[in-house]
């Protein structure tokens, strides 16, 4: 399954900046950063559950926001890119 | 159709800041901001084409990035939210 993750982490203090780094680092293990706060990940259902649990342990639920959008298996026709984008195919190679 | 729009606009100069304001303003006409640079929009195919064209005219394609994710009609089970989020139902009322 193809999952989009977007996040807003409150970085007004040192602890927020630390959470942001941890969120970025974890998401990088599962997918590819396509914008500053947007990751595209190709995961199986078990990995997705694990990722959500791990992210939930990092963020401050009173301050930070995480959104998950599951685009399923037939995701390619669902995505369009405009402007400066890395053309990323999580099932294939990275095209610049 | 339910469309997610995410954007990174290069705001290093005054022109970038102006583009960002214009992108935000336009997206607000079609949907609801759910994170700093993420909008959820409920549009028909004609509106979606118009929105993409209008956004394409605002951004600097060499500097800015826009991503569109079409979650279709059966979008509700595809979305999960963690942390500080407005619970937004574009087909219903806004729940805080």
N, CA and C atoms of all chains as a GROMACS GRO file, in nm:
protein
  576
    1UNK      N    1   0.084  -0.119   0.000
    1UNK     CA    2   0.000   0.000   0.000
    1UNK      C    3   0.087   0.125   0.000
    2UNK      N    4   0.031   0.226  -0.062
    2UNK     CA    5   0.105   0.349  -0.081
    2UNK      C    6   0.045   0.454   0.013
    3UNK      N    7   0.127   0.506   0.104
    3UNK     CA    8   0.076   0.595   0.208
    3UNK      C    9   0.148   0.729   0.203
    4UNK      N   10   0.069   0.834   0.211
    4UNK     CA   11   0.123   0.968   0.218
    4UNK      C   12   0.118   1.012   0.363
    5UNK      N   13   0.227   1.068   0.412
    5UNK     CA   14   0.232   1.118   0.549
    5UNK      C   15   0.269   1.266   0.545
    6UNK      N   16   0.187   1.348   0.607
    6UNK     CA   17   0.221   1.490   0.618
    6UNK      C   18   0.227   1.526   0.765
    7UNK      N   19   0.316   1.616   0.800
    7UNK     CA   20   0.321   1.653   0.942
    7UNK      C   21   0.353   1.800   0.963
    8UNK      N   22   0.294   1.850   1.069
    8UNK     CA   23   0.325   1.982   1.124
    8UNK      C   24   0.372   1.957   1.266
    9UNK      N   25   0.498   1.984   1.291
    9UNK     CA   26   0.548   1.970   1.427
    9UNK      C   27   0.578   2.110   1.479
   10UNK      N   28   0.528   2.141   1.597
   10UNK     CA   29   0.550   2.273   1.657
   10UNK      C   30   0.697   2.285   1.694
   11UNK      N   31   0.770   2.372   1.623
   11UNK     CA   32   0.915   2.379   1.644
   11UNK      C   33   0.955   2.506   1.717
   12UNK      N   34   0.865   2.557   1.796
   12UNK     CA   35   0.893   2.682   1.866
   12UNK      C   36   0.997   2.670   1.977
   13UNK      N   37   1.026   2.549   2.019
   13UNK     CA   38   1.128   2.531   2.123
   13UNK      C   39   1.220   2.415   2.085
   14UNK      N   40   1.324   2.396   2.166
   14UNK     CA   41   1.425   2.295   2.134
   14UNK      C   42   1.363   2.155   2.129
   15UNK      N   43   1.268   2.130   2.217
   15UNK     CA   44   1.206   1.999   2.220
   15UNK      C   45   1.128   1.973   2.090
   16UNK      N   46   1.062   2.078   2.039
   16UNK     CA   47   0.989   2.065   1.912
   16UNK      C   48   1.083   2.035   1.797
   17UNK      N   49   1.196   2.103   1.793
   17UNK     CA   50   1.294   2.080   1.686
   17UNK      C   51   1.346   1.936   1.693
   18UNK      N   52   1.364   1.888   1.815
   18UNK     CA   53   1.410   1.749   1.833
   18UNK      C   54   1.304   1.651   1.784
   19UNK      N   55   1.177   1.677   1.814
   19UNK     CA   56   1.070   1.589   1.766
   19UNK      C   57   1.065   1.587   1.613
   20UNK      N   58   1.081   1.707   1.555
   20UNK     CA   59   1.078   1.716   1.409
   20UNK      C   60   1.187   1.632   1.345
   21UNK      N   61   1.306   1.638   1.402
   21UNK     CA   62   1.417   1.558   1.349
   21UNK      C   63   1.386   1.410   1.360
   22UNK      N   64   1.327   1.371   1.473
   22UNK     CA   65   1.297   1.228   1.494
   22UNK      C   66   1.188   1.180   1.398
   23UNK      N   67   1.086   1.264   1.376
   23UNK     CA   68   0.980   1.228   1.281
   23UNK      C   69   1.039   1.210   1.141
   24UNK      N   70   1.124   1.307   1.100
   24UNK     CA   71   1.185   1.301   0.967
   24UNK      C   72   1.269   1.174   0.952
   25UNK      N   73   1.348   1.148   1.054
   25UNK     CA   74   1.438   1.033   1.049
   25UNK      C   75   1.361   0.902   1.036
   26UNK      N   76   1.253   0.890   1.114
   26UNK     CA   77   1.173   0.767   1.110
   26UNK      C   78   1.104   0.752   0.974
   27UNK      N   79   1.045   0.860   0.925
   27UNK     CA   80   0.975   0.851   0.796
   27UNK      C   81   1.072   0.813   0.684
   28UNK      N   82   1.195   0.862   0.695
   28UNK     CA   83   1.296   0.831   0.592
   28UNK      C   84   1.324   0.681   0.585
   29UNK      N   85   1.305   0.613   0.698
   29UNK     CA   86   1.328   0.468   0.698
   29UNK      C   87   1.219   0.393   0.620
   30UNK      N   88   1.104   0.457   0.604
   30UNK     CA   89   0.991   0.390   0.539
   30UNK      C   90   0.962   0.444   0.400
   31UNK      N   91   1.014   0.562   0.369
   31UNK     CA   92   0.977   0.620   0.241
   31UNK      C   93   1.068   0.731   0.197
   32UNK      N   94   1.012   0.816   0.116
   32UNK     CA   95   1.089   0.919   0.047
   32UNK      C   96   1.028   1.054   0.076
   33UNK      N   97   1.112   1.149   0.113
   33UNK     CA   98   1.062   1.285   0.135
   33UNK      C   99   1.035   1.349  -0.001
   34UNK      N  100   0.916   1.400  -0.024
   34UNK     CA  101   0.884   1.464  -0.151
   34UNK      C  102   0.861   1.614  -0.136
   35UNK      N  103   0.831   1.658  -0.014
   35UNK     CA  104   0.831   1.800   0.019
   35UNK      C  105   0.885   1.812   0.161
   36UNK      N  106   0.897   1.937   0.207
   36UNK     CA  107   0.958   1.961   0.339
   36UNK      C  108   0.895   1.874   0.447
   37UNK      N  109   0.762   1.863   0.448
   37UNK     CA  110   0.691   1.790   0.554
   37UNK      C  111   0.599   1.683   0.496
   38UNK      N  112   0.637   1.629   0.380
   38UNK     CA  113   0.554   1.529   0.314
   38UNK      C  114   0.640   1.409   0.273
   39UNK      N  115   0.595   1.290   0.314
   39UNK     CA  116   0.663   1.167   0.278
   39UNK      C  117   0.570   1.075   0.202
   40UNK      N  118   0.622   1.006   0.102
   40UNK     CA  119   0.548   0.901   0.034
   40UNK      C  120   0.615   0.769   0.070
   41UNK      N  121   0.534   0.675   0.120
   41UNK     CA  122   0.589   0.548   0.168
   41UNK      C  123   0.516   0.431   0.103
   42UNK      N  124   0.589   0.329   0.070
   42UNK     CA  125   0.531   0.205   0.020
   42UNK      C  126   0.551   0.101   0.130
   43UNK      N  127   0.444   0.064   0.196
   43UNK     CA  128   0.453  -0.024   0.313
   43UNK      C  129   0.346  -0.132   0.307
   44UNK      N  130   0.368  -0.239   0.382
   44UNK     CA  131   0.260  -0.337   0.396
   44UNK      C  132   0.179  -0.300   0.521
   45UNK      N  133   0.062  -0.360   0.539
   45UNK     CA  134  -0.022  -0.319   0.652
   45UNK      C  135   0.047  -0.328   0.788
   46UNK      N  136   0.130  -0.430   0.808
   46UNK     CA  137   0.198  -0.443   0.937
   46UNK      C  138   0.298  -0.330   0.957
   47UNK      N  139   0.371  -0.296   0.852
   47UNK     CA  140   0.466  -0.185   0.861
   47UNK      C  141   0.393  -0.053   0.888
   48UNK      N  142   0.279  -0.037   0.824
   48UNK     CA  143   0.202   0.085   0.842
   48UNK      C  144   0.158   0.100   0.988
   49UNK      N  145   0.111  -0.008   1.047
   49UNK     CA  146   0.069  -0.002   1.188
   49UNK      C  147   0.187   0.032   1.278
   50UNK      N  148   0.302  -0.031   1.248
   50UNK     CA  149   0.423  -0.006   1.328
   50UNK      C  150   0.466   0.140   1.315
   51UNK      N  151   0.465   0.191   1.192
   51UNK     CA  152   0.505   0.329   1.167
   51UNK      C  153   0.416   0.427   1.244
   52UNK      N  154   0.285   0.403   1.238
   52UNK     CA  155   0.193   0.492   1.309
   52UNK      C  156   0.219   0.488   1.459
   53UNK      N  157   0.244   0.368   1.511
   53UNK     CA  158   0.268   0.356   1.656
   53UNK      C  159   0.396   0.429   1.695
   54UNK      N  160   0.501   0.409   1.614
   54UNK     CA  161   0.629   0.473   1.647
   54UNK      C  162   0.618   0.626   1.638
   55UNK      N  163   0.548   0.674   1.534
   55UNK     CA  164   0.531   0.820   1.521
   55UNK      C  165   0.448   0.875   1.637
   56UNK      N  166   0.348   0.799   1.676
   56UNK     CA  167   0.264   0.842   1.787
   56UNK      C  168   0.343   0.857   1.917
   57UNK      N  169   0.449   0.778   1.929
   57UNK     CA  170   0.533   0.786   2.050
   57UNK      C  171   0.628   0.906   2.045
   58UNK      N  172   0.656   0.956   1.925
   58UNK     CA  173   0.750   1.068   1.911
   58UNK      C  174   0.679   1.202   1.932
   59UNK      N  175   0.563   1.218   1.869
   59UNK     CA  176   0.504   1.352   1.867
   59UNK      C  177   0.439   1.390   2.000
   60UNK      N  178   0.420   1.518   2.017
   60UNK     CA  179   0.341   1.571   2.128
   60UNK      C  180   0.200   1.592   2.075
   61UNK      N  181   0.107   1.507   2.116
   61UNK     CA  182  -0.027   1.509   2.055
   61UNK      C  183  -0.102   1.638   2.083
   62UNK      N  184  -0.056   1.717   2.180
   62UNK     CA  185  -0.123   1.845   2.209
   62UNK      C  186  -0.072   1.956   2.117
   63UNK      N  187   0.045   1.933   2.055
   63UNK     CA  188   0.108   2.041   1.976
   63UNK      C  189   0.128   2.007   1.829
   64UNK      N  190   0.152   1.880   1.800
   64UNK     CA  191   0.192   1.839   1.664
   64UNK      C  192   0.076   1.771   1.591
   65UNK      N  193   0.085   1.769   1.459
   65UNK     CA  194  -0.020   1.708   1.377
   65UNK      C  195   0.041   1.612   1.276
   66UNK      N  196  -0.016   1.493   1.268
   66UNK     CA  197   0.026   1.396   1.166
   66UNK      C  198  -0.098   1.350   1.089
   67UNK      N  199  -0.087   1.348   0.958
   67UNK     CA  200  -0.197   1.300   0.875
   67UNK      C  201  -0.147   1.186   0.788
   68UNK      N  202  -0.228   1.084   0.776
   68UNK     CA  203  -0.195   0.966   0.694
   68UNK      C  204  -0.302   0.951   0.587
   69UNK      N  205  -0.261   0.939   0.462
   69UNK     CA  206  -0.355   0.920   0.352
   69UNK      C  207  -0.314   0.793   0.278
   70UNK      N  208  -0.401   0.696   0.283
   70UNK     CA  209  -0.373   0.567   0.219
   70UNK      C  210  -0.426   0.567   0.076
   71UNK      N  211  -0.335   0.566  -0.019
   71UNK     CA  212  -0.375   0.571  -0.160
   71UNK      C  213  -0.387   0.431  -0.221
   72UNK      N  214  -0.368   0.328  -0.141
   72UNK     CA  215  -0.390   0.192  -0.186
   72UNK      C  216  -0.284   0.141  -0.282
   73UNK      N  217  -0.321   0.038  -0.356
   73UNK     CA  218  -0.225  -0.024  -0.448
   73UNK      C  219  -0.221   0.048  -0.583
   74UNK      N  220  -0.337   0.090  -0.629
   74UNK     CA  221  -0.345   0.156  -0.760
   74UNK      C  222  -0.328   0.306  -0.745
   75UNK      N  223  -0.210   0.344  -0.694
   75UNK     CA  224  -0.190   0.482  -0.653
   75UNK      C  225  -0.143   0.573  -0.766
   76UNK      N  226  -0.079   0.516  -0.868
   76UNK     CA  227  -0.013   0.602  -0.967
   76UNK      C  228  -0.106   0.704  -1.033
   77UNK      N  229  -0.228   0.662  -1.077
   77UNK     CA  230  -0.313   0.764  -1.140
   77UNK      C  231  -0.368   0.866  -1.042
   78UNK      N  232  -0.347   0.844  -0.914
   78UNK     CA  233  -0.400   0.935  -0.812
   78UNK      C  234  -0.307   1.052  -0.782
   79UNK      N  235  -0.185   1.047  -0.834
   79UNK     CA  236  -0.084   1.146  -0.797
   79UNK      C  237  -0.050   1.235  -0.916
   80UNK      N  238  -0.050   1.365  -0.895
   80UNK     CA  239  -0.004   1.460  -0.997
   80UNK      C  240   0.093   1.558  -0.932
   81UNK      N  241   0.192   1.595  -1.010
   81UNK     CA  242   0.297   1.683  -0.956
   81UNK      C  243   0.312   1.805  -1.046
   82UNK      N  244   0.331   1.919  -0.983
   82UNK     CA  245   0.345   2.044  -1.058
   82UNK      C  246   0.466   2.118  -1.001
   83UNK      N  247   0.548   2.172  -1.089
   83UNK     CA  248   0.662   2.250  -1.044
   83UNK      C  249   0.781   2.163  -1.013
   84UNK      N  250   0.856   2.209  -0.914
   84UNK     CA  251   0.984   2.148  -0.880
   84UNK      C  252   0.961   2.021  -0.799
   85UNK      N  253   0.968   1.907  -0.863
   85UNK     CA  254   0.944   1.783  -0.792
   85UNK      C  255   1.041   1.676  -0.835
   86UNK      N  256   1.079   1.600  -0.738
   86UNK     CA  257   1.148   1.478  -0.773
   86UNK      C  258   1.043   1.380  -0.821
   87UNK      N  259   1.065   1.320  -0.936
   87UNK     CA  260   0.970   1.221  -0.986
   87UNK      C  261   1.010   1.089  -0.924
   88UNK      N  262   0.933   1.049  -0.825
   88UNK     CA  263   0.969   0.937  -0.741
   88UNK      C  264   0.872   0.823  -0.762
   89UNK      N  265   0.924   0.709  -0.794
   89UNK     CA  266   0.840   0.589  -0.807
   89UNK      C  267   0.884   0.492  -0.698
   90UNK      N  268   0.805   0.479  -0.590
   90UNK     CA  269   0.848   0.394  -0.479
   90UNK      C  270   0.858   0.247  -0.516
   91UNK      N  271   0.799   0.210  -0.630
   91UNK     CA  272   0.810   0.070  -0.674
   91UNK      C  273   0.925   0.055  -0.774
   92UNK      N  274   0.987   0.165  -0.808
   92UNK     CA  275   1.092   0.156  -0.909
   92UNK      C  276   1.215   0.232  -0.868
   93UNK      N  277   1.272   0.303  -0.962
   93UNK     CA  278   1.394   0.377  -0.933
   93UNK      C  279   1.360   0.524  -0.911
   94UNK      N  280   1.456   0.595  -0.853
   94UNK     CA  281   1.437   0.738  -0.832
   94UNK      C  282   1.481   0.814  -0.957
   95UNK      N  283   1.389   0.888  -1.014
   95UNK     CA  284   1.419   0.968  -1.132
   95UNK      C  285   1.432   1.113  -1.090
   96UNK      N  286   1.536   1.180  -1.134
   96UNK     CA  287   1.555   1.321  -1.099
   96UNK      C  288   1.507   1.408  -1.216
   97UNK      N  289  -1.509   1.434  -0.590
   97UNK     CA  290  -1.381   1.373  -0.560
   97UNK      C  291  -1.308   1.453  -0.451
   98UNK      N  292  -1.232   1.378  -0.375
   98UNK     CA  293  -1.166   1.434  -0.260
   98UNK      C  294  -1.017   1.444  -0.293
   99UNK      N  295  -0.963   1.566  -0.291
   99UNK     CA  296  -0.826   1.587  -0.336
   99UNK      C  297  -0.744   1.651  -0.225
  100UNK      N  298  -0.628   1.597  -0.207
  100UNK     CA  299  -0.533   1.654  -0.113
  100UNK      C  300  -0.430   1.734  -0.190
  101UNK      N  301  -0.403   1.855  -0.144
  101UNK     CA  302  -0.302   1.938  -0.209
  101UNK      C  303  -0.196   1.976  -0.106
  102UNK      N  304  -0.071   1.949  -0.140
  102UNK     CA  305   0.038   1.990  -0.052
  102UNK      C  306   0.130   2.080  -0.132
  103UNK      N  307   0.188   2.179  -0.066
  103UNK     CA  308   0.279   2.265  -0.141
  103UNK      C  309   0.398   2.312  -0.060
  104UNK      N  310   0.507   2.326  -0.130
  104UNK     CA  311   0.628   2.390  -0.081
  104UNK      C  312   0.653   2.507  -0.173
  105UNK      N  313   0.641   2.627  -0.120
  105UNK     CA  314   0.672   2.744  -0.200
  105UNK      C  315   0.798   2.807  -0.143
  106UNK      N  316   0.893   2.835  -0.230
  106UNK     CA  317   1.020   2.894  -0.188
  106UNK      C  318   0.993   3.037  -0.142
  107UNK      N  319   1.007   3.061  -0.011
  107UNK     CA  320   0.969   3.193   0.042
  107UNK      C  321   1.092   3.275   0.081
  108UNK      N  322   1.203   3.247   0.016
  108UNK     CA  323   1.327   3.318   0.050
  108UNK      C  324   1.326   3.464   0.011
  109UNK      N  325   1.235   3.505  -0.075
  109UNK     CA  326   1.230   3.646  -0.113
  109UNK      C  327   1.085   3.695  -0.111
  110UNK      N  328   1.066   3.825  -0.132
  110UNK     CA  329   0.933   3.884  -0.123
  110UNK      C  330   0.838   3.823  -0.226
  111UNK      N  331   0.890   3.793  -0.343
  111UNK     CA  332   0.806   3.736  -0.447
  111UNK      C  333   0.756   3.597  -0.406
  112UNK      N  334   0.843   3.521  -0.338
  112UNK     CA  335   0.803   3.389  -0.290
  112UNK      C  336   0.693   3.399  -0.185
  113UNK      N  337   0.708   3.493  -0.094
  113UNK     CA  338   0.607   3.512   0.010
  113UNK      C  339   0.473   3.550  -0.054
  114UNK      N  340   0.479   3.630  -0.159
  114UNK     CA  341   0.357   3.670  -0.229
  114UNK      C  342   0.292   3.549  -0.296
  115UNK      N  343   0.373   3.464  -0.360
  115UNK     CA  344   0.319   3.343  -0.423
  115UNK      C  345   0.253   3.253  -0.320
  116UNK      N  346   0.319   3.240  -0.204
  116UNK     CA  347   0.263   3.154  -0.099
  116UNK      C  348   0.126   3.204  -0.054
  117UNK      N  349   0.114   3.335  -0.037
  117UNK     CA  350  -0.015   3.391   0.005
  117UNK      C  351  -0.122   3.365  -0.101
  118UNK      N  352  -0.082   3.377  -0.228
  118UNK     CA  353  -0.179   3.356  -0.337
  118UNK      C  354  -0.222   3.210  -0.345
  119UNK      N  355  -0.127   3.118  -0.328
  119UNK     CA  356  -0.160   2.974  -0.328
  119UNK      C  357  -0.257   2.944  -0.214
  120UNK      N  358  -0.225   2.994  -0.095
  120UNK     CA  359  -0.311   2.968   0.021
  120UNK      C  360  -0.451   3.022  -0.003
  121UNK      N  361  -0.458   3.143  -0.054
  121UNK     CA  362  -0.588   3.208  -0.075
  121UNK      C  363  -0.673   3.129  -0.175
  122UNK      N  364  -0.608   3.086  -0.282
  122UNK     CA  365  -0.682   3.011  -0.384
  122UNK      C  366  -0.730   2.876  -0.329
  123UNK      N  367  -0.642   2.805  -0.260
  123UNK     CA  368  -0.681   2.674  -0.205
  123UNK      C  369  -0.796   2.689  -0.106
  124UNK      N  370  -0.796   2.797  -0.032
  124UNK     CA  371  -0.903   2.820   0.066
  124UNK      C  372  -1.039   2.831  -0.001
  125UNK      N  373  -1.038   2.876  -0.127
  125UNK     CA  374  -1.166   2.887  -0.200
  125UNK      C  375  -1.223   2.749  -0.234
  126UNK      N  376  -1.135   2.648  -0.237
  126UNK     CA  377  -1.180   2.515  -0.280
  126UNK      C  378  -1.186   2.415  -0.165
  127UNK      N  379  -1.122   2.450  -0.053
  127UNK     CA  380  -1.118   2.349   0.053
  127UNK      C  381  -1.077   2.406   0.185
  128UNK      N  382  -1.024   2.319   0.265
  128UNK     CA  383  -0.997   2.348   0.406
  128UNK      C  384  -0.851   2.321   0.435
  129UNK      N  385  -0.785   2.419   0.500
  129UNK     CA  386  -0.646   2.396   0.538
  129UNK      C  387  -0.644   2.301   0.657
  130UNK      N  388  -0.570   2.193   0.650
  130UNK     CA  389  -0.560   2.099   0.761
  130UNK      C  390  -0.422   2.099   0.825
  131UNK      N  391  -0.322   2.144   0.752
  131UNK     CA  392  -0.191   2.171   0.809
  131UNK      C  393  -0.137   2.297   0.742
  132UNK      N  394  -0.020   2.340   0.784
  132UNK     CA  395   0.036   2.464   0.733
  132UNK      C  396   0.037   2.468   0.579
  133UNK      N  397   0.076   2.359   0.517
  133UNK     CA  398   0.088   2.357   0.370
  133UNK      C  399   0.007   2.244   0.309
  134UNK      N  400  -0.102   2.206   0.375
  134UNK     CA  401  -0.184   2.094   0.328
  134UNK      C  402  -0.331   2.134   0.326
  135UNK      N  403  -0.394   2.114   0.211
  135UNK     CA  404  -0.537   2.141   0.198
  135UNK      C  405  -0.610   2.016   0.157
  136UNK      N  406  -0.730   2.001   0.210
  136UNK     CA  407  -0.821   1.895   0.166
  136UNK      C  408  -0.938   1.963   0.095
  137UNK      N  409  -0.965   1.919  -0.028
  137UNK     CA  410  -1.068   1.984  -0.110
  137UNK      C  411  -1.167   1.880  -0.163
  138UNK      N  412  -1.292   1.917  -0.164
  138UNK     CA  413  -1.394   1.834  -0.226
  138UNK      C  414  -1.439   1.906  -0.353
  139UNK      N  415  -1.400   1.852  -0.467
  139UNK     CA  416  -1.424   1.921  -0.594
  139UNK      C  417  -1.478   1.822  -0.697
  140UNK      N  418  -1.541   1.878  -0.800
  140UNK     CA  419  -1.577   1.791  -0.913
  140UNK      C  420  -1.463   1.798  -1.014
  141UNK      N  421  -1.462   1.708  -1.113
  141UNK     CA  422  -1.348   1.704  -1.205
  141UNK      C  423  -1.320   1.838  -1.274
  142UNK      N  424  -1.424   1.912  -1.310
  142UNK     CA  425  -1.404   2.042  -1.377
  142UNK      C  426  -1.338   2.142  -1.283
  143UNK      N  427  -1.383   2.144  -1.158
  143UNK     CA  428  -1.321   2.233  -1.059
  143UNK      C  429  -1.175   2.196  -1.036
  144UNK      N  430  -1.149   2.066  -1.034
  144UNK     CA  431  -1.012   2.020  -1.010
  144UNK      C  432  -0.920   2.068  -1.123
  145UNK      N  433  -0.967   2.056  -1.246
  145UNK     CA  434  -0.886   2.102  -1.360
  145UNK      C  435  -0.861   2.252  -1.352
  146UNK      N  436  -0.965   2.327  -1.316
  146UNK     CA  437  -0.953   2.472  -1.303
  146UNK      C  438  -0.854   2.509  -1.193
  147UNK      N  439  -0.867   2.441  -1.080
  147UNK     CA  440  -0.778   2.468  -0.966
  147UNK      C  441  -0.632   2.443  -1.004
  148UNK      N  442  -0.606   2.332  -1.071
  148UNK     CA  443  -0.468   2.300  -1.111
  148UNK      C  444  -0.414   2.408  -1.206
  149UNK      N  445  -0.501   2.451  -1.299
  149UNK     CA  446  -0.456   2.552  -1.396
  149UNK      C  447  -0.424   2.684  -1.325
  150UNK      N  448  -0.512   2.722  -1.235
  150UNK     CA  449  -0.491   2.848  -1.163
  150UNK      C  450  -0.366   2.843  -1.075
  151UNK      N  451  -0.346   2.731  -1.008
  151UNK     CA  452  -0.227   2.718  -0.924
  151UNK      C  453  -0.101   2.719  -1.009
  152UNK      N  454  -0.109   2.654  -1.125
  152UNK     CA  455   0.005   2.651  -1.217
  152UNK      C  456   0.045   2.789  -1.263
  153UNK      N  457  -0.052   2.879  -1.268
  153UNK     CA  458  -0.021   3.017  -1.311
  153UNK      C  459   0.040   3.100  -1.198
  154UNK      N  460   0.017   3.057  -1.076
  154UNK     CA  461   0.070   3.133  -0.961
  154UNK      C  462   0.215   3.094  -0.930
  155UNK      N  463   0.242   2.965  -0.929
  155UNK     CA  464   0.372   2.921  -0.877
  155UNK      C  465   0.486   2.946  -0.977
  156UNK      N  466   0.606   2.946  -0.923
  156UNK     CA  467   0.727   2.948  -1.006
  156UNK      C  468   0.771   2.802  -1.018
  157UNK      N  469   0.753   2.746  -1.137
  157UNK     CA  470   0.776   2.602  -1.152
  157UNK      C  471   0.922   2.562  -1.131
  158UNK      N  472   1.013   2.660  -1.135
  158UNK     CA  473   1.154   2.628  -1.111
  158UNK      C  474   1.186   2.624  -0.962
  159UNK      N  475   1.098   2.684  -0.880
  159UNK     CA  476   1.129   2.696  -0.737
  159UNK      C  477   1.029   2.628  -0.645
  160UNK      N  478   0.903   2.624  -0.686
  160UNK     CA  479   0.796   2.578  -0.597
  160UNK      C  480   0.749   2.437  -0.636
  161UNK      N  481   0.687   2.371  -0.541
  161UNK     CA  482   0.638   2.234  -0.564
  161UNK      C  483   0.492   2.223  -0.520
  162UNK      N  484   0.412   2.164  -0.608
  162UNK     CA  485   0.272   2.135  -0.574
  162UNK      C  486   0.246   1.988  -0.600
  163UNK      N  487   0.182   1.921  -0.505
  163UNK     CA  488   0.145   1.781  -0.523
  163UNK      C  489  -0.005   1.766  -0.503
  164UNK      N  490  -0.066   1.685  -0.589
  164UNK     CA  491  -0.210   1.660  -0.583
  164UNK      C  492  -0.230   1.509  -0.566
  165UNK      N  493  -0.310   1.474  -0.467
  165UNK     CA  494  -0.341   1.333  -0.442
  165UNK      C  495  -0.492   1.317  -0.445
  166UNK      N  496  -0.539   1.243  -0.540
  166UNK     CA  497  -0.683   1.223  -0.555
  166UNK      C  498  -0.726   1.098  -0.479
  167UNK      N  499  -0.802   1.119  -0.373
  167UNK     CA  500  -0.846   1.006  -0.290
  167UNK      C  501  -0.983   0.955  -0.331
  168UNK      N  502  -1.039   1.010  -0.438
  168UNK     CA  503  -1.164   0.957  -0.492
  168UNK      C  504  -1.286   0.988  -0.408
  169UNK      N  505  -1.390   0.909  -0.431
  169UNK     CA  506  -1.516   0.933  -0.359
  169UNK      C  507  -1.518   0.863  -0.223
  170UNK      N  508  -1.462   0.744  -0.218
  170UNK     CA  509  -1.463   0.667  -0.094
  170UNK      C  510  -1.338   0.700  -0.012
  171UNK      N  511  -1.326   0.826   0.026
  171UNK     CA  512  -1.201   0.874   0.085
  171UNK      C  513  -1.193   0.855   0.236
  172UNK      N  514  -1.307   0.846   0.303
  172UNK     CA  515  -1.304   0.850   0.450
  172UNK      C  516  -1.215   0.743   0.513
  173UNK      N  517  -1.227   0.615   0.468
  173UNK     CA  518  -1.140   0.515   0.532
  173UNK      C  519  -0.992   0.531   0.497
  174UNK      N  520  -0.963   0.620   0.402
  174UNK     CA  521  -0.823   0.638   0.360
  174UNK      C  522  -0.747   0.739   0.446
  175UNK      N  523  -0.819   0.811   0.532
  175UNK     CA  524  -0.757   0.921   0.607
  175UNK      C  525  -0.749   0.886   0.755
  176UNK      N  526  -0.632   0.906   0.813
  176UNK     CA  527  -0.617   0.891   0.958
  176UNK      C  528  -0.542   1.012   1.012
  177UNK      N  529  -0.580   1.054   1.131
  177UNK     CA  530  -0.522   1.175   1.190
  177UNK      C  531  -0.468   1.143   1.328
  178UNK      N  532  -0.353   1.201   1.357
  178UNK     CA  533  -0.288   1.178   1.486
  178UNK      C  534  -0.246   1.313   1.543
  179UNK      N  535  -0.271   1.333   1.670
  179UNK     CA  536  -0.228   1.458   1.733
  179UNK      C  537  -0.328   1.568   1.713
  180UNK      N  538  -0.274   1.688   1.705
  180UNK     CA  539  -0.354   1.810   1.702
  180UNK      C  540  -0.414   1.828   1.563
  181UNK      N  541  -0.540   1.793   1.548
  181UNK     CA  542  -0.601   1.806   1.416
  181UNK      C  543  -0.743   1.855   1.429
  182UNK      N  544  -0.777   1.935   1.333
  182UNK     CA  545  -0.918   1.966   1.320
  182UNK      C  546  -0.982   1.846   1.252
  183UNK      N  547  -1.090   1.796   1.307
  183UNK     CA  548  -1.159   1.684   1.245
  183UNK      C  549  -1.255   1.744   1.144
  184UNK      N  550  -1.216   1.734   1.020
  184UNK     CA  551  -1.286   1.805   0.915
  184UNK      C  552  -1.354   1.707   0.821
  185UNK      N  553  -1.482   1.724   0.802
  185UNK     CA  554  -1.556   1.642   0.708
  185UNK      C  555  -1.606   1.734   0.596
  186UNK      N  556  -1.541   1.730   0.478
  186UNK     CA  557  -1.579   1.824   0.372
  186UNK      C  558  -1.720   1.801   0.320
  187UNK      N  559  -1.776   1.685   0.352
  187UNK     CA  560  -1.913   1.660   0.309
  187UNK      C  561  -2.013   1.694   0.420
  188UNK      N  562  -1.960   1.734   0.535
  188UNK     CA  563  -2.050   1.761   0.645
  188UNK      C  564  -2.016   1.890   0.714
  189UNK      N  565  -2.019   1.889   0.844
  189UNK     CA  566  -1.989   2.010   0.920
  189UNK      C  567  -1.847   2.002   0.972
  190UNK      N  568  -1.796   2.117   1.014
  190UNK     CA  569  -1.662   2.122   1.070
  190UNK      C  570  -1.670   2.092   1.220
  191UNK      N  571  -1.600   1.989   1.261
  191UNK     CA  572  -1.598   1.951   1.402
  191UNK      C  573  -1.466   1.994   1.461
  192UNK      N  574  -1.469   2.060   1.576
  192UNK     CA  575  -1.344   2.103   1.640
  192UNK      C  576  -1.307   2.003   1.750
   0.00000   0.00000   0.00000
